[in-house]
Amino acid sequence: MSQDPRSAVLVRRHRGVVELVLNRPEQLNAIDDQVAQGLQDALKAVRADAACRCLVLTGAGRGFCAGQALPRAERGEDLADIGGLVRDRYNPLVRALCSLPLPVLAAVNGPAVGAGLGLALAADLRVASQEAWFSCGFSKIGLGLDTGTSFFLPRQLGLSRALQMVLTEERLSATAAADLGLVVSVHPPDEFIGAYRHLATTLAEGPTRALGLAKLALRRSAESGLEAQLDWEATYQEEAS
């Protein structure tokens, strides 16, 4: 059955790779209820899909993701329960991406801002188009950080550099992000799709279970002491064998 091109999240499959495409291009793929629910449903399906060996998250049109859709504020609606919105909408997405036992690649085709930056950071690897850029954007609307940004940024950039990016609302170009190690490669727009699909296919052709367990071990290391991490390594090796 063909997929409705108007779906908030498009699902594409090729050679063991599942691509989830945020599909609100006219809004730079800002996340509304439909996108959030579509992503949550798609990630549950990916976890249950034995044929999926690598996941790609990308955006339709010229944006990766502009973060939280803002019509609520524009209509003067009460945002007092934004904590509930973060807990119900964004936290489950970050947990799902980080806990998937397979490689997750963010193909950042354009701006990744706010929650969009958080989603990109939650992926295991990032490939960027030359047209991509990265920004926190939260303080511009009077908000703090969410979608894992406060966790991922200092671990990937170091505390001082993360503070600079957050407090000054610095906009990182794709090239600057690559120089900082935030993305693994940058490509011209006409080569971008081929480049990220080549990497995704390479990952999909690898030993998925071993790669997934290695990913989970590395992610646990952010919160584990040496002794706990040694135990996890032994446990994961038993699972891999």
N, C-alpha and C positions, 0 to 999 in steps of 0.2 A: 504494500500500500504506500503510495507516494505521500510525502510530508507536505502539510500546508505551508507554503512559503511565508505566510503571515504569522507563523508560530513565533512566540517570544524567544524561544531557544531552538535553533535548528540542530539536527543531529546528522552528521555525515560519517560514513564508515569507509575505510579503505585499508586493506592489507594489515589487519589487526589493530588499526588505529581508529579511535572514535574521536571525532571533532565535535565539540559543543560550541555553537556560534551564537553569541548574544545578538539578537535580531531586532534592535530598535535604532536603525542607522540614522534616522533623522534627528534623534535625541542623543547621538553619540553613545548609544547603548546604555543609557542611564537605567538604573535598576528600579523597576516598579514591582508591584505585587506579582504580575504575570511572569516577569523575568526571574524573580526570586523563586517562585514556585516551580517554574520550568527547570531551573538549574537544580533545585533540590530533587525533583523527580528524575531528572536525567542522571544525576550522580548516583542515586539509588540503583537505577537500571545498569549503570556501568559496573558498579560493585558486584552485581549479580550476573554479569555477562562474561562467561569464561573465554569468549572469543576476543575480548578487549585486552590488549597487551600494552597499550599506551593511550593516554588521554591528552587531547589538545583542547585548550580553552582559547578562543579568539573572538573577534567582533566583526560584525558586518559593516560595510561601508568604510568611512574614514576614521572611525574611533574604535578603540578597544573597549573602554568603559569609562564613562564620565562620573561614575559613582551613584549615589542615591538620587533618584528622581525627585525634583523639588516642587511639583505642583501643589502638594499639601501646604507648604509654607505660602505659596503664592495665593492660595485661596483663604489664607488666614486661619487654617485649621490648627488645633492644639497639638503641639509637638512635645508636650510634657512627658509623654511615654516613649520618648526616643530610645530610652534604655530597653524597653520591651521590644521595640522594633529591631534593635541591634541583636538582642538575645534570640529573637524568633527568626530573623531574616538572614543576618550575616554570620553569626557565630556558627550555625549549623553548616554553612557553606565552607567556611574555613576548616572546620573539623573534618568534613567529608573529603576535601582535597588533600589535606595532610595525612589522613589515615588510609587513603587508597593504597593497596599493596601492589602498586605498579607505577611506572614513571608518569608524571604529570608535567606537561609542557605548556607554558603560556606563550602564545604567538601574538605578540603585542604589535598590532598593525597601526595604531594611532594613539591618541592621548589615553593615559591610564591615570585617573585622578580619584582621590578619595577612596571610596570602597573599591573602585576599579584598581587602584594601586595595591590595595590589600589583597585582592584576588590574584593579581599577578605575582605578588610576593609569596602567596601561599602555594604556588606551583613549585615544582622541584627545580625546573630550569626555565629560563626566559630567552626567547629569540625576538629581536625587534626589527621592525622596518625603520628605515631612515626617517620616516615621517612620525615615528612614535616619540612621545615624551612622557615624563613621569612627574607627578606633583601630589602633595598631600591634599591641599585645598580645603581642609577642614576649618581652619581659623577664618577663612574668608566668609564663612557662613556662621561663625560664632560657635563652632563645635570643637570638641576634642578629637581624639583618634579612635578609630574602630576598625573592624574587619582584620584584626591581627596586626595592624600597622605598627603599633607600639612594641610588639613582640619581634616582628621580622626585621624592621629597619635597623635597630642597633646591632642585631646579630649579623646582618649582612654588610652594613657600612661602618660599624663601630659607633659608639655612643656619641662622640663629638660630631661626627659627620652627619649622623641621623638628626641630632639636635639642630644643626645648621639647616638641614633640609626642611625640618618641620617649622622651626621658629621664624625663618625668613621666607617661607613659602617659595623656596627655590624650585625652579622648573628645570629638571634634568633632561637634556637631549638624549637621544638614543646612544650617541657616541660617548657622552659623558657617563651615562649609565654603564656602558661597556667598560670604560676605563676604570670604574669603581668596582667592577665585577658583578654588577647587578643583573646584567644580561650576558649571555655567552657569545652572541654574535649579532651583527647589524648588517642589514641587506638593503639594496635598492628596492623600491616598491615593486618593480617588475620581476624581481628575483625572489621576493620574500616568501610567497606561498611555496614555491619549489624548495626553498632552503629549509623552512620549518618542517615540511612534509618529509624531506629526506632524513632529517634528524629523528622525527617521530617514527618513521619506518625502521630506521636503524635500531632505535630503542625497542620497538615492537618485535624485532627479530632476535633480540637478546633473550637471556634466561629470565623470563618475567618474574618468576617466584624469587630467584636469588636477588634480582634488582629491587624488587619490592621489599624484601626483608632488609637489605642493605639500607634502603631509604628510611625504613622505620627505625633502624638502629641509629642512623645519623640524626634523625629528628629527636629521638629520645635523649641523645647526648647533650642537648641544650639544657636539660633539666636534671641530668643524672650525675652523680659522683662517679669516680673511677670504678669502685667496687661494684656498684649497681650496673654500670655499663658493661663490665666484664661478664656479669651474670646474664645480661641481655644478649650479648654476643654469643654466649654458649647456647642459650635458648634458641636464638634464631638459626644458628648453625644446625641444631637438631632438627628444626622445622624444614630447613632447606635440603637436608640429606635424604 
